[in-house]
């Protein structure tokens, strides 16, 4: 995959010119200096931190107050280690991540191809719905199809931006979104006036409370693990660093710092969501059904200011995720198709730009428009998000062992082979995901039979 070097843009479309017509750094004015230093990790955060993380953490706070904040710590650690190891493989070997997986067997490629297309379809489905719901909550209308029209509008807009906009233009756009999102969530938490002692207790003392409300504790924990540690979006980071122009081991330190900053952002956003929902929604004893519930409750408790702040944050998180997934998943699918019928060893390193592969554009079209039928059927977005992300945990036992094999190979990695501690973290992640998955399957068996 031949990628543009840092400082040289990829194919620049109307989005790039619309954001920065003279090449000036408009985002430098709006965003703090530490955010400006985040590159691929920044895009990765807004891709991964979409409706899944929002709903999982909001549902945790709404149902269990501050009791499940501690789950964010291991989830972020697992996610950081997994993503960092995958990025290290790409930089050291100068192969794409999918090319590495193809070394183990083409059966892995075919499983991943089907999984990415199916899960990407459902990811896009609930993100599109949540984006429209957020605007509908901010601008309520008596028109029956108002929310669906908002969802359709933003699905088309996201498609246009990613189809013709370059990576650097998208990165600049998402920087502004991150600053607004973090500012909005911090303000929402301050307005919610949480109990600091209980927040610290929930963060530092692990506990598993009994099931409360519509969503059981294990279901919530499984969804949080699925969205943060086992999400298929974790594959996108290895492609974003290539888009940035980081292509060899000389960028390892820069990549680790970049990903570490993104991990802090992930932890901060997830924690703020649980605290805000725990302070505002949990005392009311309400089960969340869709984004309107979140915005409506914040409006009732905190007034118009709370509604606007949380509503815009909700919309920004989902719309940013739409953009990131359309780019990231399409790059992954193009690479999967490329290696589905080739010998990965004979193809050498990254020599082909995935954007020029025939599968890239059709995948963008499929992901943007195939989920739109959801706008015509009645489904609870919160349930859909939790169910899909709980099921994602089953991919961890497949993806992680293969990654362990690749990154412990002295022939491939040399002196950059995994440290024993990294291997322990990945093995523990596998064990937890298998345990949670089997427990959940057992519960479903008992309910159905």
Residue pairs with C-beta under 8 A, 6 or more apart in sequence:
1 96
1 242
1 335
1 350
1 351
1 352
1 353
1 354
2 350
2 351
2 352
2 353
3 10
3 242
3 243
3 245
3 247
3 350
3 353
4 10
4 167
4 243
4 245
5 245
6 244
6 245
6 246
7 245
8 245
9 16
9 166
9 167
9 168
9 169
10 166
10 167
10 168
10 243
10 355
11 166
11 355
12 165
12 166
12 168
12 169
13 163
13 164
13 165
13 166
13 169
14 164
14 165
15 160
15 161
15 164
15 165
15 166
15 169
15 170
15 173
16 165
16 166
16 168
16 169
19 26
19 169
19 172
19 173
20 26
20 169
20 172
25 172
26 172
27 36
27 172
27 175
27 176
28 36
30 175
30 176
30 179
31 175
31 176
31 178
31 179
32 179
34 261
35 42
35 175
35 178
35 179
36 175
37 257
37 258
37 261
38 45
38 175
38 258
38 261
38 262
38 265
39 171
39 240
39 241
39 244
39 246
39 258
40 237
40 240
40 241
40 243
40 244
40 246
40 255
40 258
41 237
41 240
41 258
41 259
41 261
41 262
42 171
42 174
42 175
42 178
42 258
42 261
42 262
42 265
43 167
43 170
43 171
43 174
43 240
43 324
44 83
44 233
44 236
44 237
44 240
44 259
44 262
44 324
44 328
45 178
45 262
45 265
45 266
45 269
46 174
46 177
46 178
46 317
46 320
46 321
46 323
46 324
47 233
47 236
47 240
47 320
47 321
47 323
47 324
47 325
47 327
47 328
48 79
48 227
48 228
48 231
48 233
48 234
48 236
48 266
48 321
48 324
49 265
49 266
49 269
49 270
49 317
49 321
50 123
50 127
50 233
50 317
50 318
50 320
50 321
50 322
50 324
50 325
51 123
51 126
51 127
51 130
51 317
51 318
51 321
51 381
51 385
52 123
52 126
52 223
52 226
52 227
52 231
52 385
52 388
52 389
53 227
53 228
53 266
53 269
53 270
53 273
54 130
54 273
54 314
54 317
54 318
55 130
55 223
55 288
55 381
55 382
55 385
55 386
56 220
56 223
56 224
56 226
56 227
56 385
56 386
56 389
57 72
57 224
57 270
57 273
57 274
57 277
58 273
58 274
58 276
58 277
58 281
58 288
58 294
59 215
59 220
59 223
59 277
59 288
59 382
59 386
60 68
60 71
60 220
60 224
60 274
60 277
61 68
61 273
61 274
61 275
61 276
61 277
61 278
61 279
61 281
61 282
62 213
62 277
62 278
62 281
62 282
62 286
62 287
62 288
63 212
63 213
63 214
63 215
63 220
63 282
63 287
64 209
64 212
64 217
64 220
64 278
64 282
65 198
65 202
65 278
65 282
66 194
66 195
66 198
66 199
66 201
66 202
66 203
66 274
66 275
66 278
67 202
67 207
67 209
68 202
68 209
68 217
68 220
68 221
68 224
68 274
69 199
69 202
69 203
69 271
69 274
69 275
69 278
70 202
70 203
70 204
70 205
70 206
70 207
71 221
71 224
71 225
72 203
72 224
72 228
72 267
72 270
72 271
72 274
73 203
73 267
74 229
75 224
75 225
75 228
75 229
75 270
76 228
76 263
76 266
76 267
76 270
77 425
78 225
78 228
78 229
78 425
78 428
78 429
79 228
79 229
79 231
79 234
79 263
79 266
80 259
80 260
80 263
81 422
81 425
81 426
81 429
82 229
82 234
82 400
82 403
82 426
82 429
83 234
83 237
83 238
83 259
84 255
84 256
84 259
85 403
85 407
85 418
85 422
85 426
86 97
86 234
86 235
86 237
86 238
86 403
87 237
87 238
87 241
87 255
87 259
88 252
88 255
88 407
88 413
88 416
89 95
89 97
89 100
89 238
89 403
89 406
89 407
89 412
89 413
90 96
90 97
90 100
90 238
90 241
90 242
90 350
91 241
91 246
91 247
91 248
91 249
91 251
91 252
91 255
92 249
92 252
92 412
92 413
92 414
92 416
93 100
93 349
93 412
93 413
94 247
94 248
94 349
94 350
95 344
95 349
95 350
96 238
96 239
96 242
96 335
96 350
96 354
97 235
97 238
97 239
97 335
98 109
98 112
98 332
98 335
98 336
98 338
98 339
99 335
99 339
99 344
99 347
99 350
100 344
100 406
100 412
101 108
101 109
101 112
101 402
101 406
102 108
102 109
102 339
102 342
102 344
103 344
103 345
103 406
104 402
104 405
104 406
106 339
106 340
106 341
108 398
108 402
109 336
109 339
109 340
110 340
111 398
112 336
112 399
113 333
113 336
113 337
113 340
115 232
115 395
116 232
116 235
116 329
116 332
116 333
116 336
117 333
117 363
117 366
119 232
119 388
119 392
120 232
120 325
120 329
120 333
120 367
121 366
121 367
121 370
121 371
122 371
122 384
122 388
123 232
123 233
123 325
123 329
123 388
124 322
124 325
124 326
124 367
124 368
124 370
124 371
125 371
125 374
125 384
126 374
126 381
126 384
126 385
126 388
127 318
127 321
127 322
127 325
128 151
128 154
128 155
128 322
128 371
128 372
128 374
128 375
129 151
129 290
129 374
129 375
129 379
129 381
129 384
130 290
130 291
130 314
130 318
130 381
130 385
131 150
131 151
131 154
131 155
131 315
131 318
131 319
131 322
132 147
132 148
132 149
132 150
132 151
132 152
132 153
132 154
132 375
133 147
133 151
133 290
133 291
133 292
133 381
134 291
134 295
134 311
134 314
134 315
134 318
135 147
135 150
135 154
135 311
135 315
136 146
136 147
136 150
136 292
137 291
137 292
137 294
137 295
137 296
137 299
137 307
137 311
137 314
138 295
138 307
138 308
138 311
138 312
138 315
140 146
143 149
148 375
148 376
151 372
151 375
152 372
152 375
154 319
154 322
155 322
155 368
155 369
155 372
156 368
158 319
158 322
158 323
158 326
158 368
159 326
159 364
159 365
159 368
159 369
161 170
161 173
161 323
162 170
162 323
162 326
162 327
162 330
162 364
163 361
163 364
165 173
167 240
167 243
167 244
167 327
170 323
170 324
170 327
173 323
174 320
174 323
174 324
177 316
177 319
177 320
178 265
178 320
180 312
180 313
180 316
181 269
181 313
181 316
181 317
181 320
182 265
182 268
182 269
184 309
184 310
184 312
184 313
184 316
185 269
185 272
185 273
185 276
185 313
186 272
187 309
188 272
188 276
188 298
188 302
188 306
188 309
188 310
188 313
189 272
189 275
189 276
189 279
191 302
191 305
191 306
191 309
192 275
192 276
192 279
192 280
192 301
192 302
193 279
194 275
194 276
194 278
194 279
195 279
199 275
199 278
202 274
202 278
203 271
208 217
208 221
209 217
210 217
211 217
213 285
213 287
214 287
215 287
215 386
218 436
218 439
218 440
218 443
219 386
219 390
219 440
220 386
221 436
222 390
222 393
222 436
222 437
222 440
223 385
223 386
223 389
223 390
224 270
225 393
225 432
225 433
225 436
226 389
226 390
226 391
226 392
226 393
227 389
227 392
228 266
228 270
229 396
229 429
229 433
230 392
230 393
230 395
230 396
230 399
230 429
230 433
231 389
231 392
232 392
232 395
233 324
233 325
233 328
235 328
235 332
236 324
236 325
236 327
236 328
236 329
236 331
236 332
237 259
239 328
239 331
239 332
239 335
239 354
240 328
241 251
241 255
241 258
242 350
243 331
246 254
246 255
247 350
249 416
252 416
269 317
276 298
276 310
277 294
280 297
280 298
280 301
280 302
281 288
281 294
281 297
284 297
286 293
286 297
288 294
288 382
289 380
289 381
289 382
289 383
290 380
290 381
290 382
291 314
291 381
293 382
294 310
294 314
295 307
295 310
295 311
295 314
296 307
298 306
298 307
298 309
298 310
298 311
299 306
299 307
325 367
326 364
326 367
326 368
329 363
329 367
330 354
330 360
330 361
330 363
330 364
330 367
331 354
331 355
331 360
333 359
333 360
333 363
334 354
334 355
334 357
334 359
334 360
334 363
335 354
335 357
337 357
337 359
338 352
338 354
338 357
338 359
339 347
354 360
390 440
393 433
393 436
393 437
393 440
394 433
394 437
396 429
396 430
396 433
396 434
397 430
397 433
397 434
397 437
400 426
400 429
400 430
401 430
403 426
404 418
404 423
404 426
404 427
406 412
406 413
407 413
407 417
407 418
407 422
408 417
408 418
408 423
409 417
410 417
418 426
